[in-house]
Amino acid sequence: MATEFDYGQLDAITGGDAEFEVEILQEYLSSVPKEFEKLQAAVAAGDTTAAGAFAHALKGASATIGAKGFAATALIVEQAGKKGDAALASATLGRMAAEFGEVLDLVRARLAKAA
């Protein structure tokens, strides 16, 4: 796995409450893919302002659950958006997509383990 995941962060925000952890991870799975689709559309359209905003939201949600590697990549896209650098946002999006797939796999595995 290329992306870093800090399960300690997830444990810290849930206080070790397994039900709360499941709730947070399920919310992540239900909302974050939609935000990622919006980010992809914004990058494809060359809308760096929107891309930066969507990347910011993805960064925050991912950092909260401990997906540090993905959050760091989202930060690159966020900063590219703020600078109006469509080329950097576009170039980073492929890496971000691969890492996002890994994060989703890790979240699903964690949910399966909790079941």
VEXKENU-155305 format. One line per field, with one value per residue (C-alpha): x, y, z; residue number from 1; residue in three letters. Coordinates in pm, 1 decimal. Layout:
c1	(X ...) $
c2	(Y ...) $
c3	(Z ...) $
pos	(NUM ...) $
code	(ala ...) $
REM end
This chain:
c1	(0.0 135.2 -79.2 -14.5 -300.2 -278.2 -517.3 -410.8 -575.5 -896.8 -879.3 -810.8 -1116.5 -1345.5 -1207.5 -1197.1 -1575.3 -1622.6 -1976.3 -1864.9 -1574.9 -1812.1 -2039.6 -1752.7 -1614.2 -1955.9 -2011.2 -1671.7 -1764.3 -2099.5 -1989.0 -1625.1 -1652.9 -1907.2 -1663.7 -1387.9 -1609.6 -1671.5 -1296.4 -1233.0 -1497.6 -1353.8 -1002.4 -1128.0 -1306.7 -996.5 -1184.3 -895.1 -1096.6 -1352.7 -1079.9 -899.9 -1217.2 -1304.5 -947.0 -960.9 -1275.0 -1121.3 -803.5 -992.8 -1218.6 -929.6 -696.6 -973.2 -992.9 -615.4 -563.3 -252.0 -97.8 -414.5 -464.5 -111.2 -179.2 -510.0 -313.9 -104.8 -421.2 -568.5 -259.2 -254.2 -613.1 -531.3 -244.7 -457.1 -218.2 -446.0 -150.1 -30.9 -384.7 -433.8 -93.8 -155.3 -507.8 -391.9 -183.3 -467.2 -711.0 -482.6 -437.6 -811.3 -876.0 -631.8 -796.7 -1139.1 -1000.9 -849.6 -1172.4 -1378.0 -1134.5 -1155.7 -1536.3 -1533.8 -1308.4 -1548.5 -1849.2) $
c2	(0.0 335.6 542.5 580.4 503.2 586.9 361.6 535.3 855.2 665.6 514.0 857.6 1022.2 732.6 680.1 308.6 300.0 34.7 145.7 505.7 392.5 197.4 501.7 731.6 489.2 425.9 800.1 832.5 561.1 719.3 1081.1 1098.4 915.8 1177.4 1453.2 1277.9 1262.7 1636.8 1693.0 1490.6 1689.0 2019.8 1920.9 1799.2 2132.4 2328.1 2485.5 2520.5 2710.2 2430.3 2165.8 2328.8 2340.1 1975.1 1869.7 2062.9 1875.0 1540.6 1626.4 1706.5 1403.2 1171.9 1316.9 1277.3 901.4 860.8 840.5 1055.6 967.0 1046.6 1365.4 1476.1 1417.5 1604.6 1895.5 1914.2 1944.6 2193.8 2413.6 2379.0 2498.0 2799.4 2888.3 2831.6 2558.1 2334.3 2136.2 2034.1 1950.9 1734.5 1567.9 1482.2 1352.4 1014.5 947.3 1067.9 829.4 531.6 628.0 682.7 328.2 204.4 412.9 276.9 -77.9 -10.5 140.5 -151.4 -398.5 -217.8 -226.4 -596.0 -663.2 -471.5 -673.7) $
c3	(0.0 -98.9 132.0 501.7 741.0 1110.3 1297.6 1618.4 1489.5 1430.1 1777.4 1927.7 1775.1 1862.6 2211.5 2137.3 2086.9 1817.5 1729.5 1686.9 1469.6 1245.2 1220.7 1122.1 865.6 712.7 683.8 514.9 264.5 189.1 149.3 43.9 -291.2 -401.5 -307.3 -499.3 -809.1 -775.0 -746.9 -1062.2 -1250.9 -1131.2 -1237.7 -1575.5 -1623.9 -1523.0 -1231.1 -989.7 -730.2 -699.7 -719.3 -429.5 -223.2 -289.0 -217.6 109.9 216.3 120.0 308.2 625.7 621.1 542.1 805.0 1061.6 1008.9 985.5 608.2 630.6 295.6 103.7 303.5 211.3 -157.3 -128.4 20.4 -296.4 -504.9 -259.4 -284.4 -663.0 -665.6 -452.1 -687.6 -998.5 -1111.9 -1318.5 -1453.8 -1105.7 -994.0 -1301.3 -1269.8 -904.2 -958.0 -1094.7 -785.3 -569.4 -740.8 -677.6 -314.0 -276.4 -392.5 -129.8 142.6 51.2 65.9 409.3 540.1 408.5 564.6 897.5 880.2 793.3 1090.4 1318.9 1201.6) $
pos	(1 2 3 4 5 6 7 8 9 10 11 12 13 14 15 16 17 18 19 20 21 22 23 24 25 26 27 28 29 30 31 32 33 34 35 36 37 38 39 40 41 42 43 44 45 46 47 48 49 50 51 52 53 54 55 56 57 58 59 60 61 62 63 64 65 66 67 68 69 70 71 72 73 74 75 76 77 78 79 80 81 82 83 84 85 86 87 88 89 90 91 92 93 94 95 96 97 98 99 100 101 102 103 104 105 106 107 108 109 110 111 112 113 114 115) $
code	(met ala thr glu phe asp tyr gly gln leu asp ala ile thr gly gly asp ala glu phe glu val glu ile leu gln glu tyr leu ser ser val pro lys glu phe glu lys leu gln ala ala val ala ala gly asp thr thr ala ala gly ala phe ala his ala leu lys gly ala ser ala thr ile gly ala lys gly phe ala ala thr ala leu ile val glu gln ala gly lys lys gly asp ala ala leu ala ser ala thr leu gly arg met ala ala glu phe gly glu val leu asp leu val arg ala arg leu ala lys ala ala) $
REM end
